[in-house]
Amino acid sequence: MEERDLELVSAINELDDQSFLSLCFGPSVSIRTWLLNNAERFQLRPSLLFTVFLGFTKDPYPYVRKAALDGLLGLGNTVLEDGSMIEGCYCRSIELLNDMEDCVRSAAVSVVITWGLMLAAHSPGRKQHLSDEIFVNLCSMTRDMNMKVRVNAFDAMKRLEIVSEDLLLQSVSKRVLSIFKGKKSLVQCSTEQLEMSALDVAGAFVHGVEDEFYQVRRSACDALFNLTILSTKFAGEALSLLMDLLNDDSVSVRLRALETLHHMAMCNCLKLQEAHMHMFLSALNDNDGHVRSALRKLLKVAKLPDLVTFQLSFNGLLESLESYPQDESDVLSVLFHMGQNHVNMVDSIIKDVFEQIDPTSEGKLGFDSAKVIAYIVLAISAPVSDNHTRRIPPRIFSYAATMLGRISHALGDIMDQTTVFAYLLQNSKHIGLSDLGFNPEGDPCSPTPGNSVNDMPAIASLKIPAMIHEQRQKDDDAIESIKTILLKVQDIWPLIQSGGLHEALRTLRFCKETLGIFTYRTDRYSGALAFTLQYLKIMKLIAEVWKLMSSKHSCPRRIGEWGFLLGKLERRLKELRSRFIGFSKEEERHILELMLVTCTLRLSSGEVCCHLTILRKLSTIATNIEHLLKEECKEPSTFVCEVQRSLSNLGRITPKAHCSSPDFRKLLKSFTLNHLEISENLEHVKAELVVLDNDYEKPLYFVPGLPVGIPCQIILHNVRSKRKLWFRITMDNMTSQFIFLDFLSLGGCDEVREFTYIVPFYRTPKASSFIARICIGLECWFENTEVNERCGGPKRDLAYICKEKEVYFSMIHKG
């Protein structure tokens, strides 16, 4: 864009319809493109925008055509009553699927699906025909020369709700099927046109899963995820393609294929056959722990057709357990679920192997072997019941009790250890567990006076429901307390605004003490509890900063205190946004508004040195809130509107922007704390770090100037594969050293990873002894710019997920 054009664009604040049209039809292509890309910021009539966008899809310049198509895509959320307008836009976008420019074709694909679905909704009688037509056009784009166009085509297919079964079957066959020859019922066209449509559709998904780019293969999986539930026949044909993808070079493609298979199983359209099992079960020995975990998750819900496939699955799980012993808990959990879903098959298998695993009959297998515990977990998966004749010997339930720790850990998602023990006790009818000298606490069992060993199963059967009910009651109490506390926090906001700091802090302290009661009583809502505790700390900091802002006299000491508290508040908010997974859009928007308040508080402090940086950050946060509000179809709060208006008045952010800054203290008065409705399924990202065999009396020995390894035991909770972790090692009067932690290569799953790791420390000083501090940090995914300039270190700010640990070092002395 030329300098003259830049000046003109920067001078635009508001345009009326006439001015907008005049500039659009002016000679400057760059201004035309800019106006089309930014039309939403002007208050223009949707009908006018529609006409302008549709007209400029015929512009000779490709980037103008693309901007026009993007504008039409944005108008897809606008309610248009005129069916002819919708159809005109839809037909024009189909024409542009043949455009010479890649960017135009890519944009046209998005418009075809958006406006095509709008047209189908507007014309219910033509919905089937239009859906088929859209599918045919999208399939034709899956062989486009441009990779992004192919990805967009498959992504668009996900949005289709109905497609004719014949077309779906044709999309997984390169050969034109006989059903299309001489048939006109699928789409209203001639036989010749019908065969051309069949050629466009033929093998679309075959080409997709064989594409050279993993992005296309992954997108094809996503499309199959939604479309396989539309037809059982299509799901059966697509199954072979998905099986081939389990051998894909890309981990993300293999994971997406397994997610699609899991979705098919949940929708009861996954029909596994013996021929599929070799390729299917090969994923159990995948090098990537996420892939193995995804297949195990699938096996928990899959319905296996016969004993052969069940036995193959059991053998595959055993082989995987031998190769990856760290997956034992997950494997045992899968076997338990498989047994519950296939009771008769379990009976048959256990009958054949019982003598091999029974220690009293000199079993051929070692009692502590992985294979034996696998058979035992399978056997206990479906308990004895009066209305079902079973051949599982009750003795197996007694044997299982000797492995209570391992089994209860595996079944933690179903019941706790006490419930597992009662469950085993209930089903050990002929051999009391006391005969084995065992109870869940590890002490010898002895019957309660008045209760014989034979009465214990009946007692256990009464206790199981009571224990489950008691735990559920604790969970319900915890979540209700969290909701009540969040209401209290909203209620104290007027106190904070009016300067009633002591009363507000007393209420927050009471809320924190109330939450402490539930910290060790519930696992189900542990994420929600941790979030609420962090939220209370943030509100305490905001209250303290607000009090300082309200004070009439700001002495230097108070200004320094203000800066310290604001820095602490910013860190807490970053941690809140980084260390929890599962936010709703409303929760994310609530946190962003608090970040907006923090930036505004920083600007109101009068710190000129970082004014421009904070303004840019303020603009970024406001834009993020705006996007979320559009997705939710909600109006912004008064405070957000005031911030956006202030930023708009500032115009382009320049180094001189602080000279004409608005009154930020006055701006803050428009902020009102809204009620936060917390998600019950929040997951807390955290780490446990232990430095092994090290304290003041047992230091690690080093040679000055040479690296030294720090042995650490680490447990990661809920750290997703896409996140980046770093060790930070600091010493007094020295800059920090950062070491990247490649945790994906160490196995485990997203929920829990446990491993030992030797952390190298390179900057050993010339000293007889020293103390360093080590902790683990998580890169903030929402930082858009690379704010740090650390050579070889993290490119974004870190949120620390564990407590800092001290490491003691002592120099090796000669002689």
N, C-alpha and C positions, 0 to 999 in steps of 0.2 A: 504494500500500500504506500503511495507516494506521501511526502511530508505534508503537502497541501490537503490531501484527503484525511490524513490523521488529525490535522487541526480541525477540519470540519466535523469529523466524527466525535472528537472530544468535546466540541461545543454543543452537541445535541443533548438536551435533557428531556424535552418533551416535544413530540411531533403530533400534529393533527392529521386527519386523513389526507387532506389536500397536499400537505408538505411531504408526507410519506410517499404518496404516489409520484409527486414531482421528482423527488430524489431517486426513486426506484427506476423511473424511466429516463433518468439523466444519462450523460455519456460515460460516467465513471463506473467501470465494472466492479472495482474494489468496493465502492460505496454501496452499490446494488447488492453485492454479496453480503456485506456487513449488515445491511438493513434486513435482508431476508433471514440471516442467522440470528438477529437480535430483535425480531419483530414483536416477540412476546413481552418485551419491556415497555412497549407503547400500548396505550389503552385504545386499541383499534377494534372495529366491529369484526366478529368472526367471518361474516359473509364477505366483507371486503378482503380480508386476509386470504380467504379461500380462493377468491377470484384472482388475486395477485399471484399467489403460489401456483395455482393451476396454470396460469398464463406463462409464468417464467419457467415451467418445465420444458418449454420449447425454445428457451434461450440458446443462442449459438455457443455460449461458454459453458463448459461442463460443470465448473464449480458453482455457477449460478443455478444450473439445473439440479445439482445435488442439494444446494441450500433450499431450493423451492420444495424438493421432495421431503427434506427434513422438516420444513415448515408444515407441510401437509400431514406428516406423521404426528407432529405436535398437536395439530387440530383434530386428530383422531379421538381425543378425549372430549371434544366439544359435541354437544347434542345437535345434530342436524336433522330436521324433519323431512327435508326434500330428498326423496329417493333418487331422483334424476341427478342431483348434485353428487350424491355418494357414488352412484354408478359411473358417472363421468370421471371422477377421480380414480376409481378402481380400474376402469378401462385404460386410462392414460398411463397409469403405473405399469400395467401389463405391457403396453407398447414399449415402455422404457426398459423392460427386461432385456431388450435387444440393442440397447445403447452401446456405442463404441467404447465408452469410458467405464473403467472398473468401478470407480466411486459412485457413478450414477446407477449402474446396475445393482450395486450393493444396497443403495438407499431405496431403489425401486422395490426390491424384495420385501423390505420392511413395510412399505406403503401397501403393497399387494395384500399382505396378510392382515394388516390393521383395517384397511378400508373394505377388504373383501368380507371380513367377519362383521363389520358394521352393516354392509349391504345384506348379508345373510340374516342378520337380526331384524333388519327392516322389512325383509320379504320372507316370512316364515315358510310360505309355500314353495319357495325356491332354495331353501337352506341346503338340502341334500345335493342338488345340482351345483350350487355355488361352491360348496365345500369340496366337491370332487374337482371342479374346475380349478380352484385354488391349488389343490394338491397336485394336479397335473402340471400347472405352471411352475410350482416350486420344484417338483421333480426334474423339470427340464433344466433348472439352474444348478442342480447338483453335479453337473458335468462341465460347469463354467471353467474357463481357463484361470480365473482368479480365485485364490484360496479363500479370501474373506467373503466372496460372494457365495461360495459353496457352504461355508460355515453359517452364513446368514440364512441360506435356504433351509438347512436342516433345523436351525433354531426356530425358524418361522413355523415349521411343521408341528412343533410341540404344541402350538396354540389351537390346532384343529380339534374339534370335539367329535365330528362324525366324518367318516370317509367310507365309500363303498368297499366291501370286502374284496371284490374282484380287482379293484385298483391297488389295494394294499398287497394282495398276493402277487400282482404283476411287478410291484416295486422290489420284491425280493427274488425275481427271476429275470435273467437277461434275455431269455427266449420269450417271444410274444406268445401268450397263452391262447389256447383255442377258444376260450370264452369270449374273446374280443372279435372273433371273425364272424361277420354277418350279424352282429348284435348292436342294437341302437339304444338300448334302454339305460345304459349307464349315464351317458351325457347326451343332451339333445343335439345330435349332429349326424352327418352322413357316415356311412360305413368307412369311407376313405379317411375322413377326419378322425373317426374313432380309432382306426389303426395307427394314425399319426400320434394320437394321444397315448396309445399303448406304448409306442416307441419312446415317447418322452418319459414315460413312467418306468419302462422296463429296466430292472436292475438298479434303480436309484440307490437303494440301500446297500446293494452289493458293491457298487462303486464307492459309496461312502465309507464302508468299513475297510476297503482296500486302498483308500487314498494314501498318498505318500506323506501327507501332513497329519500329525497326531491331532491337531485342533479339529480337523474335519471328521476324523474317526470318532473323536469324543463327542462332537456335536451330533453325529449320526446315532450314537448310543442314546443321547438325550432325547432325540425324536422317537426312537423305539420305546423309550421309557413310557411315553404317553400313548403311543399308537397301538402297542401290543394288547392293551386291555380292550380295544375296540372289536377284536375278532380272535376267537380261539384258534382258527386255522392259521391266521397270520402269525399269531404268537408261536405256533408250532414251527412254521417255516423260518421265522426270525431267530429261533433258538440256535440253529446251526451257525448263523452269522455271529451271534453273541459268544458262542463257544470258541470260535476262532480268535475272537478278541481277547480271550483270557491268556493268549500267548503273545499279546502285543508287546512291542518294545517299550511303550510308554506306560508308566505306573498309573498315570491319571486315566488313561483309556481302560486299563484293566479294572481299576476301581469303578469306573462309570459303568462298565459292562456288568459287574457284579451287583451294583446298585439297581440296574435295570432288571436283572434276574430276580433280585429280592422283591422288587415291586411286582413282578409277574407272579411270584409265589404268594404274596399277600393278597393279590387279586384272583387267586386260584386259576391262573392260566399258564402255570409252569408245569409242563409234562415231560419230566426227565425220563430218558430211556437208557438202557445198558450201553448203547453205542456212544452216548454222550459222556459217560462217566470218566473215562480216562482223561480227556481234555478238561472236564469239569473239576476233577479232584486234583489235577496237577497244580492248581492255585494254592493248595494246602502246603506245598513245599516252595512257594514263591519266596524270593530273597527279601521282599518287602513285607514288613510286619502288618501294614495296613491292608494289603491284599489278602493275607492269610486271615486276618480278623474279619474282613468283609465276607469271605466265603463261609467262615464259621457262623457268622450272623445269618447267612442265607440258609445253612443247614438246619438251623434251629426251627425254621418255619416251613421248609420244603417238605412236600408229601412224596415219599419214595414209593414207586409202584409195586415193588416186589422184594422178596428176601435177598435176591442177588444184588440189586442196587443198594440195599441197606447194608449188606455185608461189605460191599466194595467201599461204601462211605466210611464204615467203621474202621476198615483196614487202612484207608487213606488218612484218617485222623490219627491212628496209631503211628504210622510212618512219620507224619508231621511232628508228633510228640517226641519221637526219638531224635529227630533232627533239630527241633527247637524246644528243648525242655522248659524254657522260660514261658511257653504258652500253655503250660499244664492246666491252669485254672480255667482258661477259656475253652480248652478242649473238653475238659470234664463237664463244663456247663452245657456245651453243645450235645454231648452224649446224653445228659439228663433230659434235655428237651426232645431229642430224637426218640428216646425211649417212651416219653409220654405221648408222642404222636404216633408211635408204631408199636403198640403194646403186644400184639400177637407175634410180631417178628422178634421182639425181645425174648419172649417165652421160648421160642424155638432155638435161638442162639445160646441162651444161658443153659438150656437143657443139655446141649452138646458139649459145653466147655466146663460144666460145674466141677467135674472130677479133677480137671486140670488146675482149677484155682482154689479148691478146697484143701487147706493145709492138713486137715485131719485124715484125708485119703491119700496123703503123699503126692500132692499135686505136682505136675511137671514144671509149673511156672513158679518162680520165686514170689513169695507172698507180698514182698515190697516192690515188685516190678511195676513199671508204668502200665503194662498190659493188664495186670491183675486189677489194679485200681480202676482202669477203664471199664473192664467187665463188671466190676462191683457197682460202679456208678450207673452203668446201663441197667443193671439188674434192679437197683432200688428206685429207678425212675418211675415205675408204676406200682404202687403199693398193693398189698393184699386187700381184697374187699369181698364182702359176702355175696355180692351179685355177679362176681366174675371168677370163674375157675382159673386158678393160676398154678403154674408149675415152678415158680421161683421159690427155692427153699428159704424159709425164714432165717436160717443160719446166716445167710449172706448179709442180712441187715445187722446182725451182731458183729460180723467181721468189719462191716463198714464203720461201725462205731470206733474201732481202733484206729481209723484214719480220719477221725472227725475233723481235725484241723484243716487238712487238705481239702476235704469234701465241702466243709462249710464255707471255706474261702471261695471255692468254685461256684457255690450256689448262693453267694451273697446277694445277687439281684432278686432272689426269690424269697429267702428266709434267712434269719440270723442263726448263729451257732446253737443257741438254746432250742430254737424251733427244729433245727435239723436233728439234734439229739433226741428230742421228744418224738419226732417223726420215725427215727430208726427204732426207738424203744417200742413204739406202738405196733410196729410190724414184726418185731422179734417175738413171736408168740410162744415158740417152743423152747427157746433158749434165752433166759434172762441176761441182760447185759452185766448184771452183778456177778454172774458166773465167770465172766471174763475179767473181773476185778477192775471195772472201768466206770467212770462217770465224767460228765462234761468238764468238771473242774480239775480232773486229774487225780482225785483221791479215790480210794476204794469205795465201792458202792455198798450201802447197807440199807435194807428195807426199813421204811418208817414203821414204828410200832403200830400194829393194827392193820398194816398193809403188807401183804405177801408180795413176792416178786411177780407172781402171776397176775396180781391186781394192777401192776404198774402200767401196762399198756392202756388200760381203761382210764387211769388217772391222766396219762399223757394226752389221750384223745380229748379229754376235757380241757386240758391246759392250753393246747395249741391255739384254738380259737380265741381264748382269753388273752394270750400273749400277743397275738396279732392285733386284736382289738385295742389292747393297751398301747402298743406302739403307734397305731394309727391315731389314737387320741392325743398322744404326745406331739405327733406331727401336726395335727389339726390345731392344737393349742399354740404351737410355734408360729405357724403361718398367720393365725388370727392376731397374735401379738404383734407381728411385723406390720400387718395392715393397720392396726390401731396406732402404733408408734408413728407410722408415716402420716397418718391423719393429724397426730399431735404436732408433728414438725411443721405441717402446713399452718396449723392454728397459731404457732408462735411467731410467724413471720411479721405480723403487725407489731409485736413486741420489739423485734429486731429493728424495724424501720423507725420506731419511736424512740430508740435508744435504751430500751429496757434490757441491757446486756445481762445483768446478774440473774434476772428471772428466766431469761431465755436459756442461759447456760445451765441453770439448775434443772430446768425441764429436760434439756438434752442429756444431762448426766443421769437423771432418773431413767430415761429411755434406754440408755446404754446399759445400766445395771439390770434393767428388766430383760434385755436381750441375753445378758450373760447367763441367766437361768437356763436358757434353752440351748446353749452352745454345745453341750455334750449329750443332749437328750434326743436329737434328731439328726439323721444322716440325709433324709430325703430333701430337706430344705436348707442344707448347710450352705449352698451357694447364695440363697436369698438372705440368710443370716449374715454372712460375711459382707455382702453388698450393703445391707442396712447399717451395719457397724461403721463401714467406711463412709457411708452417706452422712451419718451423724457427725463424724469428725469433720467432714467438709462443711456442714452447716455451722459447726462451732467456729471454724475459721472465718466463714463469711460474716458471722455475727460480730466477731472481734474486729475485722477490717471495717465493717459498716460503722461500728462505734467510733473508730478512729477518723473515718471520713466525715462523720457528722460533727466532730469536735471543731469548734470555731478557730482554735489556735493550733497550728501545726509546727511545733518546734522541731529542730533537726533530729532530736532523739526519736520523736514520734514518727518522722518521715522514714527513718531507718527501720523502725519497728514495722511500719506499714509495708516496706519493701520485703522484709523478712517473711511476714505473714502471707503476702501475695505469692511469693515464690513457693512457699509451702502449700498453699491452696492450689496453685497450678500443677504441682507434682501430684497431689492427691487426686485431682480430677483426671489427669493422664492415667494414673493407676486405675482409677474407677472404670475408665473407658477401655483400658487394655486388658485388665485382669478378670473380666467376666465375659462369658459367652451365652448367647441366647436372649439378647435384648430385643424387646419389641420396638417398633418405630417410635412409639410414644416415649418409651424410656430413653432411647437414644436422643430424641429431640429434647427431653428434659435435661439430660446431661450437657448437651450442646448449649442450651440456654444458660446454664450455670457457667459454662466456659465463656460465653458471651458477656455475662455479668463480670467475670474476673478480668477480662480484657478491658472492659469499660472502667472498672475500678482502678486498673493500672494506669489508664489514660488520665483518669481524674486526679491521680497523684502528682501530676505535673512533671514526670520524668521525660525530659525532652530528648535525651540521648537515644532512646529506643522507640521514639514515637512512631516513626514510619513502619518499623517492623510490627508493632502491635496493631497499627491500623490495617496492615495487610492480613494479619492473622484474624482480626475482627471481621474483615470482609470475607475471608474463606469460611469462617464458622457460620456467618449469616447466610452464605450461599448454600452450605450444607443443610441448614435448617429449612431453607426455601425448597430444596429438592425433596426433603422428607415430607413437607407439608403438601406438596403437589401429589406425591404418591398416596398420601392419606386423604386427599381432597378436603383439607382443612384450612381454615383461615389462620394467619399468624397472630400472635399475641400483640398487645399494644406496644410492649417493650421492643419486640423484634421489628415491628413496623417503624418505630422511632429510630432504631439503629439503622435500618435500611434507608430511611429518609435522610438521616445525617450523613451517611456514606455517599448517597446520591448528590447531596448538596456540596460535599467536598470535591466531587468530580473525580478526575484522575488523581491517584495518589502520587504525590511528588514530594521531594525533600522539603518543600516549603509548606506542606499541608498543615503543619502544626500552627502556622501563623493565623489560620482562619478556622481553627478547630471549634466545634460546638461545645456547649457547656455540658460536659459529661456527667457532672454531679446531678444536674437537673434531669438528664436523660435517665439516670438510675432510679429516679423517683417513680418512673412509669413501670418498673419491674414488679411483678406480683408472683409469688411462688405458687405454682399450680400443684394440685394433688398428684402424687406419683403412684400409679397402679403397678405394683411390682410383678414381674413374671415369676411363677413358682418354680420353674425349671432352670433357673440360672445355674451355670457351672462356674466354679471358682478356679482360676488358673493360679497355681502355686507350686512351690518347690520345697523340698526338704534337703538340706545340705549338711553333711557331717564330714569333718576332716578326720580321717582315720589315724588312730594311734599317734596323736599329737597333742601335747599340752606343754605347760611351762617346764616340766621336768623331763619331757620326752620330745625335744625339738627335732625338726628336720635338719639334717646336716647339709652344708653347701660349700662350694668353693667360689670366692668372689669373682664376679665377671662371667661365671658359667651358669647355664640354666639349671634349675632344680625342679623336680616334679612334686606336685602336691596331691597325694592320694585322697580322693573324695568318694563318699557314698551318696548317691543322689536319687531322689524319688520325684518325678514330675507328675503333676496332676492336671489333666485337661489341657495339655499343650498340643495344639493342632500342628499338623505336619508343615503347614505353610508359614508358620511363625519362625522367627530367628532368635536364638538365645546366645548370650555372651556372658563369659566370666569377666568380672571386674576385680582386679587386684590392685590395692592401693597401699602406699606407705606414707609416712609423715614426710612433708616437704618434697614430695615427688608426684609427678603426673601419674595418672592411672594407666595400667596396662589392661588391654582387652583381648580375650581369647575366645574365638568362635567355638560354640559347642554344637557339633554335628550329631544331634541326638537321634536322628532318623536311622543312622547306621547301627544303632545299639539295640534295635528290636523293641518289642513291647507294642502297646497300642495307645491311642490318643488319651484314653481315660487314665491309665497309670503306666509309667515307665520307671523301672528300678534298675540301676546299674552302678558300677564303680568306674571312675574316670581319673586318669592322672593329668592334672592341669599343669602345663609348663609355665614356670615363672622365669623370665629372662633377665630381669634387671636386678640381679643380686648385687648389693652394695659392698664396698670395702669396709666391713664392720665385723666385729667379733660375734654379734648377734643382733637380730632385729625382729620386729613383729609386723606382719602384713595382714590386711583384712581382705577377705574374699566373699563375693556374693554373686548371684545369678540375675541377669537382667533380660527383659523381653523387649524387642524393638517395637516401638509404637507404630502400628500399621497405618494409622490415620494421618501421620505426618506426611504431607505432600512433597516437601522439599528436603533435600539433604542438608540438615541444619548443622551437622557436626563436621569438623575437618580433621578428624583423627585418622592418621595414616594407618590403613589396615584394620581399623576398628569399625564400630557400628556407624551406619550412615544416618540413622535417626536417633532421637532420644530414647532412652531405656526406661522401662518401668520395672522396678526390682521386685522379684517374686519370692524372695526368701530373706531371712535375717542374715546380716553380715556376720561372718565367723572370723575369729582371730587365728592366725597360723604362726607358730613359733619356729624360728630358725636359729641355728648356731653354726659358726664356721668350723670346718675341719682343721684341726691344728696338726702341724707336722710333728713327727716323733711321738 
